[in-house]
Each structure stands twice: as structure tokens, then as C-alpha cells.
């Protein structure tokens, strides 16, 4: 097979970044239908979230300084003057030496600055025994702590995962502009290729399993697939079917047959679709060296190897990146593996598995996981995270610089 200059993997990624534009058409989606779509414009917060100071636990709203010195052996004492009901503005205030019962999510009464958990206190006939001292702001999410009015919550190009949809819902945003759903065309070529439903193969025939694997991956990425069928190793037939399918889709995928002639036809067919044509013809990778990437009149064309394993690996590695770029997604280089070094010590209790939200970044050729610090009730810690570090129940925490398993959230 004749190759242009074979490109490295990194060169191929750079050429994809350089050559593949985002589609221009956008639509407005109700957020309940926008999962996995790509945001076409930034979203700014029009209000604070939460809109009031609220408790993150069941407990008693107090002035933190009134608990100073409290312990199991020497408890403090506060007078309980009322309770907060969910969805209502507190009718009582927490003055010096007093406490107000507040449920998780309840509004903080005036005068209070923290909440002591019910596990750390005991109410006896209106008198609250406090067995632990707490700090100002403890167990409280302040007004605007999660999302501040006027700040950019989501940038254009953001993939809308469940956590982004939750953040939008928290602001009362019901509709968002997104890039429309992509449609790709898939066409197999080769005299030896037969439909995958074929029960009995003739000698030399191969079932077209590539369509199922490639279409399956594309469907996972929220991309619609149009199947063009199987074309023989005939240039004119190949060119005509490819051109017809090309006109109906945003990206054309061609899976070549096993013969040298078919591979040559694939290159020529791609070149016939439009300018500027092929920009990658061969990649320094195993398997999958005979890969072709092109742009034809503003649409990407992907020529995959015919071998099923090679086709799937190449499409996962490069096809996904092309489609994400085409969808308008903001691309950030993230590892495919699930191990990274942790940036700080994290304690954990034996017998309990902990999942810590982290941001992934690369430093001197190594991937690091930085824990995202924030109260468990903040949805923005999910939006900012790239995954979760799992600390198994057999470990007593992890140490800075230790390799840890990361569950990606993409």
C-alpha cells in the first residue's frame, strides 16, 4: 500500500485539532432532553445558589462561640427556643445561649452561624447538652456558596452530563442552546464482506461486524449512524455510494476491504469527495497503521482499517476525538487509563470505601489527581470534577504521590 508520510499519534491529534471544525447549526433543548449534548453558548448564573444560608445536617443552629469548650466530659448547655420547618422562614432567632432545631436543607435562623449535629448533642426538656465545640460556618452552606449570581457557570463547549443538568436546574434554567445531534454515515467495502446476519459463510467471506462495533461506539457518544451497506471492490460503485451517503451526513466513515485494491480505492474515493482531501494517510500505531483522515468540503471523512480490532481501536482513539470536535465539545487532553498520582494525603477509615472527587491534570508527563475540596452538598464539585478516586475499605487513606485508581466521569 502507498502511504504519505506516516504521522505519529500526537501529530494526528494535532492535525485533528487543526482541521476539524465544529458544526455551525445549533438548537434549543429542554434540559430534560439535553443529556450528552454540547453547550453552544456560555451560561451565567442569574441568582445565588443557594438563595439562603442553609444547614447541611440535622442538628441545632447555634452561635459557634457558645459551644467552645464543650466535650463529652464537660458538656455545654443551651436553651432550645424553637425549630425550623422545611420551606419556611424561621419564626425564631438564635440569640446568645440559645439553639434552634434545623433539619438538613433548612434555612438558618437569624443570629446563628453554625449547626451542631444531633450526634454531638442531646436535648433534655428544652435544654441542649453540647458534647463538641464547632467552628463558625460548620455544617452550613452560605448564600451563593455553590453558585454566585453573575458568574459563568458553564462555558460553551461543555458536555452536559447529569451534574451539569442539575446545576442548570438549580438556577431555574429550563432550556439551553446546544449543537445539534450529529449524523454519521458508515459504508463497508470489500468483495469478501457480507451482512453480519449471514448464517452460513462461503469460503473466503467475512461478516460485516465492523458496522456494529463502530455504530455502537458512535451511539454511545450520542451520534446517529446511517448505514450505507456494503460496496464491492469496484471504484465507480464505491465512489457513487460514498458520494450519495456523504451528502446526507456530517461525517463519513469508510471501512476498507482486505485487498490492496480496495485500500487504494478508499484513498481515491475519499479524494474524489472534495477539497482539501487527505491530511493523514498512515499512523505510526499498532494495530491500525493504514488509517486515512480527510476533510472534504467541510466534512470529515475517516478511512478505517478493515480488520475489526484495528477498526475499533482506531475509531475509539481518533474517531471519537473527531466527532467530539465536530460536535463543538471543548477538548481537554485526559488519560484513557484509570490511575493517577494523588496531590495530597487523604485519610480514610478501615472498613469503609471512600470516593473522592478529583480534577485531573498532567505535570511533567505524569497524570495527577487533585481532590476538589467542598461540602458534599455543593453540585459544583461534581461539575468541576473529572472523576473520583476510590479508596478501598482495606486502606487507611492514601499518601501524597501515591498512585490511585480514578473512575473517570466522562
C-alpha positions in Angstrom: 0.0 0.0 0.0 1.2 3.5 -0.8 1.5 5.9 2.2 2.0 9.5 2.5 4.4 10.5 5.4 3.2 8.4 8.3 2.2 10.5 11.3 2.7 9.9 14.9 -0.2 9.7 17.3 0.5 13.1 18.7 0.8 14.6 15.2 -2.5 13.0 14.3 -4.2 14.6 17.4 -2.7 18.0 16.4 -4.0 17.7 12.8 -7.5 16.7 14.1 -7.5 19.8 16.3 -6.3 21.9 13.3 -8.5 20.6 10.6 -11.9 19.6 12.2 -14.3 22.5 12.8 -17.5 22.4 14.9 -20.8 22.2 13.1 -22.5 25.5 12.9 -26.1 24.5 13.4 -27.5 24.8 17.0 -30.9 24.0 18.5 -32.6 24.9 21.8 -33.1 21.9 24.0 -35.2 21.5 27.2 -32.6 20.4 29.8 -34.5 17.1 30.4 -33.7 16.2 26.8 -30.2 17.7 26.7 -28.1 14.9 28.3 -24.8 14.4 26.4 -25.4 17.4 24.1 -22.7 20.1 23.8 -23.5 23.6 25.1 -23.3 26.1 22.3 -23.1 29.3 24.5 -21.9 30.1 28.0 -24.4 30.1 30.8 -24.2 32.7 33.5 -26.0 32.5 36.9 -28.9 34.9 37.3 -29.2 34.2 41.0 -27.4 32.8 44.0 -27.4 29.1 44.8 -28.5 28.5 47.5 -30.6 31.6 47.8 -30.3 31.5 51.6 -28.0 30.1 54.3 -28.9 26.5 55.0 -27.9 23.6 57.1 -26.2 20.6 55.6 -27.1 18.3 58.5 -29.9 17.6 61.0 -29.0 19.4 64.1 -29.3 22.7 66.1 -28.5 26.1 64.7 -26.3 28.0 67.2 -23.6 30.6 67.7 -20.4 28.7 67.4 -18.7 30.5 70.2 -21.5 29.2 72.6 -20.1 25.7 72.0 -16.5 26.5 72.8 -15.1 24.2 75.5 -17.8 21.6 75.0 -16.7 18.0 75.3 -18.1 14.6 76.3 -16.8 15.0 79.8 -17.7 18.7 80.1 -20.8 19.4 78.0 -22.1 22.9 77.3 -25.7 23.9 77.9 -28.0 25.9 75.5 -31.7 26.7 75.7 -33.8 25.3 72.8 -36.1 28.1 71.7 -37.8 26.6 68.6 -37.4 24.7 65.4 -37.1 25.4 61.7 -39.6 23.9 59.3 -38.6 23.0 55.7 -39.7 25.5 53.1 -40.5 28.2 55.8 -38.6 31.3 57.0 -37.6 30.6 60.7 -40.0 32.3 63.1 -37.4 32.4 65.9 -33.8 33.7 66.2 -30.8 32.1 67.8 -29.5 34.5 70.4 -26.7 34.1 72.8 -27.0 30.9 74.8 -29.9 29.5 72.6 -30.3 26.8 70.0 -32.9 26.2 67.2 -33.5 22.8 65.7 -32.9 22.8 62.0 -33.3 19.8 59.5 -30.9 19.1 56.6 -31.5 21.8 54.0 -33.5 24.1 56.4 -33.0 27.8 56.4 -30.6 29.1 59.1 -32.4 31.3 61.7 -31.0 34.8 62.3 -28.3 35.1 64.9 -26.9 31.6 64.2 -23.6 30.9 62.3 -23.2 27.1 62.5 -25.0 23.9 63.2 -24.1 21.2 65.7 -25.0 17.7 64.5 -27.6 15.8 66.5 -25.0 13.1 67.0 -22.9 15.6 69.1 -25.7 16.9 71.3 -28.7 15.9 73.3 -31.9 17.7 74.1 -33.5 17.1 77.5 -36.7 19.0 78.3 -35.7 22.1 76.3 -32.1 22.1 77.4 -29.5 21.2 74.8 -26.3 19.4 76.0 -23.4 20.0 73.6 -20.6 17.5 73.6 -18.4 19.0 70.9 -17.3 22.5 70.1 -17.8 23.6 66.5 -16.4 26.4 64.3 -18.2 29.3 62.7 -19.8 28.1 59.4 -19.5 24.5 60.3 -22.3 22.3 58.6 -23.7 25.4 56.8 -23.8 26.3 53.1 -23.9 30.0 52.8 -26.0 32.0 50.4 -24.2 31.9 47.0 -21.5 29.5 48.2 -22.4 26.9 45.5 -23.1 29.4 42.6 -22.7 33.1 42.8 -25.0 35.4 40.8 -23.3 36.7 37.7 -20.6 34.1 37.5 -20.2 31.9 34.4 -21.4 28.5 35.5 -20.8 26.6 32.2 -18.6 27.5 29.2 -19.5 27.0 25.6 -18.3 23.5 24.5 -19.3 21.9 27.8 -20.7 18.4 27.5 -23.9 18.3 29.5 -23.6 15.4 32.0 -26.2 14.7 34.7 -24.3 17.1 37.1 -24.4 20.0 34.6 -28.1 19.5 34.1 -28.6 19.5 37.9 -26.6 22.8 38.2 -28.8 24.3 35.4 -32.0 23.1 37.1 -30.8 24.7 40.4 -30.9 28.1 38.6 -34.3 27.5 37.1 -32.9 27.3 33.6 -35.2 25.1 31.6 -33.7 25.4 28.1 -30.2 25.8 26.7 -28.7 26.2 23.2 -26.8 23.2 22.1 -25.1 21.9 19.0 -27.5 19.7 17.1 -27.1 15.9 17.1 -24.5 14.6 14.6 -25.3 12.2 11.9 -22.5 10.0 10.5 -22.6 7.6 7.6 -20.9 4.2 7.6 -20.0 2.2 4.5 -18.2 -1.1 4.3 -16.2 -2.1 1.2 -14.7 -5.4 0.0 -15.8 -8.3 -2.2 -15.4 -10.6 0.8 -17.7 -8.7 3.1 -21.2 -10.0 3.7 -24.0 -8.8 6.0 -23.5 -9.8 9.6 -26.8 -11.6 9.6 -25.5 -14.1 7.1 -25.9 -17.5 8.8 -23.6 -19.6 6.5 -20.4 -18.2 5.1 -19.0 -19.2 1.8 -15.3 -19.8 1.7 -13.4 -16.5 2.0 -16.4 -14.5 3.2 -16.3 -12.3 6.3 -19.3 -10.9 8.2 -19.5 -7.2 8.4 -19.1 -6.9 12.2 -17.3 -3.5 11.9 -20.6 -1.8 11.3 -22.0 -3.0 14.7 -18.8 -2.1 16.6 -18.4 1.3 15.0 -22.0 2.2 15.1 -22.2 1.0 18.7 -19.3 3.3 19.7 -20.9 6.3 17.9 -24.3 5.7 19.6 -22.5 5.7 23.0 -21.2 9.2 22.0 -24.8 10.4 21.2 -24.2 10.3 17.5 -26.8 9.0 15.0 -25.5 6.5 12.4 -26.8 5.9 8.9 -25.7 2.6 7.4 -24.8 2.7 3.7 -24.4 -1.0 3.3 -21.6 -3.0 1.7 -19.9 -2.0 -1.6 -17.9 -4.2 -3.9 -14.2 -3.6 -4.9 -15.3 -1.5 -7.9 -14.1 2.1 -7.9 -17.2 3.6 -9.7 -19.7 1.8 -7.5 -17.7 2.7 -4.4 -17.4 6.3 -5.4 -21.1 6.7 -6.2 -22.3 5.1 -3.0 -19.8 7.0 -0.9 -20.9 10.3 -2.5 -24.6 9.6 -2.0 -24.1 8.8 1.7 -21.7 11.7 2.1 -24.4 14.2 1.1 -26.7 13.1 3.8 -24.4 13.1 6.8 -22.0 15.3 8.8 -19.1 12.8 8.7 -18.4 9.8 6.5 -16.8 6.6 7.8 -15.4 4.1 5.3 -14.2 0.6 6.4 -11.9 -0.8 3.7 -11.8 -4.4 2.5 -8.8 -6.6 3.0 -7.4 -6.4 -0.6 -4.8 -3.9 -1.7 -7.0 -2.8 -4.5 -9.8 -1.9 -2.1 -7.5 0.1 0.1 -6.3 2.0 -2.9 -9.9 2.7 -3.9 -10.6 4.0 -0.5 -8.0 6.7 -0.8 -9.1 7.6 -4.3 -12.8 7.7 -3.3 -12.0 10.0 -0.4 -10.0 12.3 -2.6 -12.9 12.4 -5.1 -15.4 13.7 -2.4 -13.9 17.2 -2.2 -11.1 19.5 -1.1 -8.7 19.7 0.6 -8.7 15.9 0.9 -6.5 13.6 2.9 -4.4 15.1 5.7 -3.4 11.8 7.4 -2.5 8.7 5.4 -1.0 6.2 7.8 -0.3 6.5 11.5 2.6 5.1 13.5 0.5 2.8 15.6 -0.1 -0.9 16.0 -2.7 -2.0 15.2 -4.2 0.4 12.7 -1.3 1.9 10.6 -3.4 2.1 7.4 -5.7 4.8 8.7 -6.9 7.7 6.5 -8.3 11.0 7.7 -9.6 13.7 5.4 -11.7 16.8 5.1 -13.9 17.1 2.0 -15.8 20.4 1.6 -16.1 21.0 5.3 -16.9 17.4 6.3 -14.5 14.9 7.9 -14.0 11.5 6.3 -12.5 8.6 8.2 -11.0 5.6 6.4 -10.7 2.8 8.9 -8.6 -0.4 8.6 -10.7 -3.4 7.6 -9.6 -5.6 10.5 -12.3 -5.4 13.2 -9.9 -5.0 16.1 -7.9 -2.3 14.3 -11.0 -0.5 13.2 -12.5 -0.3 16.7 -9.2 0.8 18.3 -8.6 3.5 15.7 -12.2 4.7 15.9 -12.1 4.9 19.7 -8.7 6.7 19.6 -9.2 9.1 16.7 -12.8 8.8 15.6 -14.1 9.8 19.0 -11.9 12.9 19.0 -13.0 13.9 15.5 -16.7 13.5 16.5 -16.2 15.4 19.8 -14.5 18.2 17.9 -17.2 18.2 15.3 -19.9 18.4 18.0 -18.4 21.6 19.3 -17.1 20.0 22.5 -14.3 21.7 24.3 -11.4 19.2 24.1 -9.1 18.7 27.0 -6.5 16.1 27.0 -7.4 13.4 29.6 -5.9 10.0 30.2 -7.6 6.8 29.0 -6.2 4.9 31.9 -7.6 5.0 35.4 -4.5 5.6 37.5 -3.1 8.9 38.6 -0.9 10.3 41.5 -2.8 12.0 44.3 -1.7 15.5 45.2 -2.2 15.3 48.9 -2.8 12.9 51.8 -6.3 11.7 52.3 -7.3 9.9 55.5 -9.9 7.2 55.4 -11.4 4.7 57.8 -10.8 1.0 57.6 -13.9 -0.9 56.6 -15.3 1.9 54.5 -14.7 2.6 50.8 -14.3 6.4 50.1 -14.9 8.1 46.8 -13.2 11.5 46.5 -14.0 13.9 43.6 -10.9 15.0 41.8 -9.6 17.1 39.0 -7.1 15.5 36.6 -4.1 17.4 35.3 -0.8 16.5 33.6 2.6 17.5 35.2 5.9 16.5 33.7 4.5 13.6 31.8 2.5 12.2 34.7 -1.2 12.4 35.5 -2.2 13.7 38.9 -5.5 13.7 40.7 -6.2 16.9 42.8 -9.0 16.4 45.3 -11.8 19.0 44.9 -12.4 20.5 48.3 -16.0 21.4 49.1 -19.0 20.4 51.1 -20.9 17.3 50.0 -24.0 19.3 49.1 -22.2 21.5 46.5 -23.2 20.4 43.0 -20.3 22.4 41.5 -17.8 20.0 43.0 -19.3 17.4 40.5 -19.2 19.9 37.6 -15.6 20.7 38.3 -14.5 17.0 38.7 -13.1 14.7 36.1 -13.7 11.6 38.2 -13.5 10.0 41.6 -10.6 8.5 43.4 -11.6 5.2 45.1 -10.1 4.4 48.5 -10.9 0.8 49.2 -12.2 -0.3 52.5 -8.9 -2.1 53.3 -6.9 1.1 53.2 -6.4 3.7 55.9 -6.2 6.6 53.4 -3.7 7.4 50.7 -0.4 9.3 50.8 0.7 12.2 48.6 2.3 11.0 45.4 0.7 7.5 45.6 -0.8 6.0 42.5 -4.6 5.8 43.0 -7.4 4.4 40.9 -9.6 7.0 39.3 -13.1 6.4 38.0 -13.5 8.9 35.1 -16.8 10.8 34.9 -16.7 11.5 31.2 
